[in-house]
Amino acid sequence: MIRETIRDMNKVAIGRVVLTNREHIIALEPFDKGLVGTLLRYPYEVRSADEYFDEIQDVKVTKDMLDLAKHIVNQKSGRFEPEKFDDHYETALVDLINQKRAGKPITPKERPKGENVVDLMEALRRSVGGRAAETTAKSPGKTARKPRKGAASQKEMLMPIEGKKHAKAGPAKKAAARPQLRSA
């Protein structure tokens, strides 16, 4: 009844749901013979895009580079076949559980080393004309990126940890002595 009513009125229901020990706001929309739920964000979770993108420099991309990128995308395009994708995490977790059940020792796998890092722009330049790519070294005068600014509304989320002192706090005050109870 509610699904058909909000469908007829072109409305969305708003509710609350608890997932992973946290309350979320959810929008419920009619869909076919059921409802679709979409988790919404609280205002303090929504931040301005400027906080993330203001440090990125504007770059002029040439028509040749766009054409090359379109060519590569067209070559790699195909139909999406979800059955070709596996949940590697779940498979590894099941294998780990089975090893533990069998009483085999659990040893962590070695992490892959990041030695084979490829500069994509350099590889593209080489593949385009077969010419050597220009390497640009960072000049010693360059400054490091400035740290991201926190959202002003994020401060309301920062809670003091019991037993820790705040940097901005004034001189430490002595806690009032609590009266001790005597056993009779």
VEXLUMTOR-219769 format. One record per residue (C-alpha): residue number from 1; y, x, z; residue in three letters. Coordinates in Angstrom, 2 decimals. Example, Ala and Ser with C-alpha at 12.3 -4.5 7.8 and 13.67 -1.06 7.14 Angstrom:
<sites>
@i=1	py=-4.50	px=12.30	pz=7.80	aa=ALA
@i=2	py=-1.06	px=13.67	pz=7.14	aa=SER
</sites>
This chain:
<sites>
@i=1	py=0.00	px=0.00	pz=0.00	aa=MET
@i=2	py=2.47	px=2.78	pz=0.93	aa=ILE
@i=3	py=1.57	px=4.85	pz=-2.15	aa=ARG
@i=4	py=2.24	px=1.94	pz=-4.49	aa=GLU
@i=5	py=5.43	px=0.95	pz=-2.65	aa=THR
@i=6	py=6.99	px=4.41	pz=-2.87	aa=ILE
@i=7	py=5.84	px=4.69	pz=-6.49	aa=ARG
@i=8	py=7.55	px=1.38	pz=-7.37	aa=ASP
@i=9	py=10.71	px=2.35	pz=-5.49	aa=MET
@i=10	py=10.70	px=5.90	pz=-6.97	aa=ASN
@i=11	py=10.81	px=7.42	pz=-3.47	aa=LYS
@i=12	py=9.11	px=10.31	pz=-1.68	aa=VAL
@i=13	py=7.76	px=10.09	pz=1.88	aa=ALA
@i=14	py=8.68	px=12.84	pz=4.34	aa=ILE
@i=15	py=6.37	px=13.72	pz=7.21	aa=GLY
@i=16	py=5.24	px=16.48	pz=9.54	aa=ARG
@i=17	py=1.98	px=18.39	pz=9.48	aa=VAL
@i=18	py=0.66	px=21.27	pz=11.59	aa=VAL
@i=19	py=-0.93	px=24.14	pz=9.66	aa=LEU
@i=20	py=-1.85	px=27.51	pz=11.16	aa=THR
@i=21	py=-0.38	px=26.67	pz=14.57	aa=ASN
@i=22	py=3.00	px=25.77	pz=13.10	aa=ARG
@i=23	py=4.69	px=22.50	pz=12.26	aa=GLU
@i=24	py=5.85	px=22.02	pz=8.66	aa=HIS
@i=25	py=7.83	px=19.34	pz=6.88	aa=ILE
@i=26	py=5.88	px=17.79	pz=4.02	aa=ILE
@i=27	py=6.92	px=15.61	pz=1.09	aa=ALA
@i=28	py=4.30	px=13.08	pz=-0.01	aa=LEU
@i=29	py=4.51	px=11.85	pz=-3.60	aa=GLU
@i=30	py=2.32	px=9.27	pz=-5.31	aa=PRO
@i=31	py=0.00	px=10.84	pz=-7.87	aa=PHE
@i=32	py=-2.64	px=8.90	pz=-9.81	aa=ASP
@i=33	py=-4.85	px=7.23	pz=-7.16	aa=LYS
@i=34	py=-3.68	px=9.44	pz=-4.28	aa=GLY
@i=35	py=-0.79	px=11.38	pz=-2.80	aa=LEU
@i=36	py=0.34	px=14.96	pz=-3.39	aa=VAL
@i=37	py=1.77	px=16.88	pz=-0.46	aa=GLY
@i=38	py=4.38	px=19.60	pz=-0.94	aa=THR
@i=39	py=5.37	px=21.80	pz=2.01	aa=LEU
@i=40	py=9.13	px=22.01	pz=2.42	aa=LEU
@i=41	py=11.14	px=24.78	pz=4.05	aa=ARG
@i=42	py=13.32	px=24.53	pz=7.12	aa=TYR
@i=43	py=16.99	px=25.42	pz=6.50	aa=PRO
@i=44	py=16.68	px=28.76	pz=8.33	aa=TYR
@i=45	py=13.85	px=29.74	pz=5.97	aa=GLU
@i=46	py=15.98	px=29.23	pz=2.84	aa=VAL
@i=47	py=18.15	px=32.20	pz=1.97	aa=ARG
@i=48	py=20.73	px=32.83	pz=-0.68	aa=SER
@i=49	py=19.42	px=34.54	pz=-3.82	aa=ALA
@i=50	py=22.38	px=36.94	pz=-3.57	aa=ASP
@i=51	py=20.73	px=38.58	pz=-0.56	aa=GLU
@i=52	py=17.89	px=39.68	pz=-2.79	aa=TYR
@i=53	py=19.43	px=40.17	pz=-6.20	aa=PHE
@i=54	py=22.93	px=41.49	pz=-5.52	aa=ASP
@i=55	py=21.71	px=45.11	pz=-5.47	aa=GLU
@i=56	py=20.05	px=44.87	pz=-8.89	aa=ILE
@i=57	py=22.24	px=46.31	pz=-11.61	aa=GLN
@i=58	py=22.96	px=44.36	pz=-14.79	aa=ASP
@i=59	py=21.03	px=45.94	pz=-17.65	aa=VAL
@i=60	py=21.65	px=45.30	pz=-21.31	aa=LYS
@i=61	py=18.31	px=44.86	pz=-23.06	aa=VAL
@i=62	py=18.31	px=45.68	pz=-26.76	aa=THR
@i=63	py=16.92	px=43.33	pz=-29.39	aa=LYS
@i=64	py=14.28	px=45.94	pz=-30.29	aa=ASP
@i=65	py=12.98	px=46.02	pz=-26.72	aa=MET
@i=66	py=12.84	px=42.21	pz=-26.59	aa=LEU
@i=67	py=10.99	px=42.11	pz=-29.91	aa=ASP
@i=68	py=8.52	px=44.70	pz=-28.64	aa=LEU
@i=69	py=7.98	px=42.74	pz=-25.42	aa=ALA
@i=70	py=7.41	px=39.52	pz=-27.42	aa=LYS
@i=71	py=4.89	px=41.36	pz=-29.61	aa=HIS
@i=72	py=2.97	px=42.60	pz=-26.57	aa=ILE
@i=73	py=2.99	px=39.15	pz=-24.94	aa=VAL
@i=74	py=1.75	px=37.55	pz=-28.17	aa=ASN
@i=75	py=-1.08	px=40.11	pz=-28.41	aa=GLN
@i=76	py=-2.18	px=39.50	pz=-24.82	aa=LYS
@i=77	py=-1.78	px=35.70	pz=-24.89	aa=SER
@i=78	py=-4.79	px=33.44	pz=-24.69	aa=GLY
@i=79	py=-6.12	px=30.28	pz=-23.11	aa=ARG
@i=80	py=-6.32	px=30.16	pz=-19.34	aa=PHE
@i=81	py=-9.94	px=29.87	pz=-18.25	aa=GLU
@i=82	py=-10.07	px=29.48	pz=-14.46	aa=PRO
@i=83	py=-13.85	px=29.97	pz=-14.34	aa=GLU
@i=84	py=-13.34	px=33.61	pz=-15.36	aa=LYS
@i=85	py=-11.51	px=34.32	pz=-12.08	aa=PHE
@i=86	py=-13.36	px=35.07	pz=-8.86	aa=ASP
@i=87	py=-12.15	px=35.14	pz=-5.29	aa=ASP
@i=88	py=-12.79	px=38.83	pz=-4.62	aa=HIS
@i=89	py=-11.61	px=38.53	pz=-1.03	aa=TYR
@i=90	py=-14.11	px=35.78	pz=-0.20	aa=GLU
@i=91	py=-16.93	px=37.65	pz=-1.94	aa=THR
@i=92	py=-16.17	px=40.83	pz=0.01	aa=ALA
@i=93	py=-15.95	px=38.86	pz=3.26	aa=LEU
@i=94	py=-19.34	px=37.18	pz=2.67	aa=VAL
@i=95	py=-20.89	px=40.59	pz=1.86	aa=ASP
@i=96	py=-19.42	px=42.00	pz=5.08	aa=LEU
@i=97	py=-20.79	px=39.09	pz=7.15	aa=ILE
@i=98	py=-24.23	px=39.49	pz=5.55	aa=ASN
@i=99	py=-24.21	px=43.24	pz=6.33	aa=GLN
@i=100	py=-23.33	px=42.50	pz=9.95	aa=LYS
@i=101	py=-26.10	px=39.87	pz=10.21	aa=ARG
@i=102	py=-28.61	px=42.38	pz=8.84	aa=ALA
@i=103	py=-27.55	px=44.86	pz=11.54	aa=GLY
@i=104	py=-26.21	px=47.40	pz=9.04	aa=LYS
@i=105	py=-23.29	px=49.57	pz=10.14	aa=PRO
@i=106	py=-19.89	px=48.46	pz=8.85	aa=ILE
@i=107	py=-17.80	px=51.29	pz=7.44	aa=THR
@i=108	py=-14.35	px=50.84	pz=5.91	aa=PRO
@i=109	py=-14.08	px=51.59	pz=2.21	aa=LYS
@i=110	py=-11.78	px=54.37	pz=1.07	aa=GLU
@i=111	py=-8.42	px=53.18	pz=-0.17	aa=ARG
@i=112	py=-7.64	px=54.03	pz=-3.77	aa=PRO
@i=113	py=-5.08	px=56.79	pz=-4.13	aa=LYS
@i=114	py=-1.84	px=55.97	pz=-5.94	aa=GLY
@i=115	py=-1.92	px=59.06	pz=-8.13	aa=GLU
@i=116	py=-2.14	px=57.22	pz=-11.46	aa=ASN
@i=117	py=1.31	px=55.62	pz=-11.41	aa=VAL
@i=118	py=2.53	px=54.85	pz=-14.93	aa=VAL
@i=119	py=6.17	px=54.48	pz=-15.99	aa=ASP
@i=120	py=5.94	px=51.40	pz=-18.22	aa=LEU
@i=121	py=9.23	px=52.01	pz=-20.02	aa=MET
@i=122	py=8.18	px=55.55	pz=-20.86	aa=GLU
@i=123	py=4.79	px=54.34	pz=-22.10	aa=ALA
@i=124	py=6.49	px=51.67	pz=-24.25	aa=LEU
@i=125	py=8.88	px=54.21	pz=-25.76	aa=ARG
@i=126	py=5.99	px=56.53	pz=-26.62	aa=ARG
@i=127	py=3.94	px=53.72	pz=-28.12	aa=SER
@i=128	py=6.82	px=52.44	pz=-30.28	aa=VAL
@i=129	py=7.67	px=55.49	pz=-32.29	aa=GLY
@i=130	py=5.16	px=58.10	pz=-31.19	aa=GLY
@i=131	py=8.08	px=60.14	pz=-29.99	aa=ARG
@i=132	py=8.30	px=61.86	pz=-26.65	aa=ALA
@i=133	py=9.90	px=59.80	pz=-23.94	aa=ALA
@i=134	py=13.02	px=60.94	pz=-22.27	aa=GLU
@i=135	py=12.54	px=61.62	pz=-18.62	aa=THR
@i=136	py=15.41	px=61.03	pz=-16.31	aa=THR
@i=137	py=15.49	px=62.86	pz=-13.04	aa=ALA
@i=138	py=17.29	px=61.39	pz=-10.11	aa=LYS
@i=139	py=20.50	px=63.19	pz=-9.49	aa=SER
@i=140	py=20.83	px=64.69	pz=-6.01	aa=PRO
@i=141	py=24.10	px=62.84	pz=-5.54	aa=GLY
@i=142	py=22.49	px=59.40	pz=-5.72	aa=LYS
@i=143	py=22.48	px=57.45	pz=-2.52	aa=THR
@i=144	py=19.52	px=55.56	pz=-1.17	aa=ALA
@i=145	py=19.43	px=51.79	pz=-1.48	aa=ARG
@i=146	py=21.19	px=50.01	pz=1.27	aa=LYS
@i=147	py=18.96	px=47.92	pz=3.53	aa=PRO
@i=148	py=18.80	px=44.18	pz=2.97	aa=ARG
@i=149	py=21.13	px=42.05	pz=4.95	aa=LYS
@i=150	py=19.53	px=39.46	pz=7.19	aa=GLY
@i=151	py=20.61	px=35.89	pz=6.82	aa=ALA
@i=152	py=23.16	px=34.73	pz=9.33	aa=ALA
@i=153	py=20.90	px=31.83	pz=10.24	aa=SER
@i=154	py=18.00	px=34.18	pz=10.83	aa=GLN
@i=155	py=19.52	px=35.32	pz=14.12	aa=LYS
@i=156	py=18.60	px=32.00	pz=15.69	aa=GLU
@i=157	py=14.95	px=32.89	pz=15.15	aa=MET
@i=158	py=15.18	px=36.18	pz=17.04	aa=LEU
@i=159	py=13.90	px=35.54	pz=20.52	aa=MET
@i=160	py=13.93	px=38.05	pz=23.37	aa=PRO
@i=161	py=10.57	px=39.55	pz=24.22	aa=ILE
@i=162	py=9.78	px=39.33	pz=27.89	aa=GLU
@i=163	py=10.25	px=42.67	pz=29.62	aa=GLY
@i=164	py=12.39	px=44.16	pz=26.82	aa=LYS
@i=165	py=16.12	px=44.81	pz=27.09	aa=LYS
@i=166	py=18.55	px=43.78	pz=24.37	aa=HIS
@i=167	py=20.67	px=46.51	pz=22.82	aa=ALA
@i=168	py=23.75	px=44.29	pz=22.93	aa=LYS
@i=169	py=23.16	px=43.24	pz=26.54	aa=ALA
@i=170	py=25.64	px=44.49	pz=29.09	aa=GLY
@i=171	py=24.69	px=46.40	pz=32.21	aa=PRO
@i=172	py=21.32	px=45.40	pz=33.57	aa=ALA
@i=173	py=21.51	px=42.87	pz=36.38	aa=LYS
@i=174	py=19.13	px=43.04	pz=39.28	aa=LYS
@i=175	py=16.81	px=40.10	pz=39.40	aa=ALA
@i=176	py=17.31	px=37.98	pz=42.48	aa=ALA
@i=177	py=14.54	px=38.60	pz=44.96	aa=ALA
@i=178	py=12.14	px=35.69	pz=44.92	aa=ARG
@i=179	py=11.04	px=34.49	pz=48.34	aa=PRO
@i=180	py=7.44	px=35.45	pz=48.96	aa=GLN
@i=181	py=5.04	px=32.84	pz=50.22	aa=LEU
@i=182	py=3.02	px=33.71	pz=53.31	aa=ARG
@i=183	py=-0.51	px=32.59	pz=53.73	aa=SER
@i=184	py=-1.24	px=30.77	pz=56.95	aa=ALA
</sites>
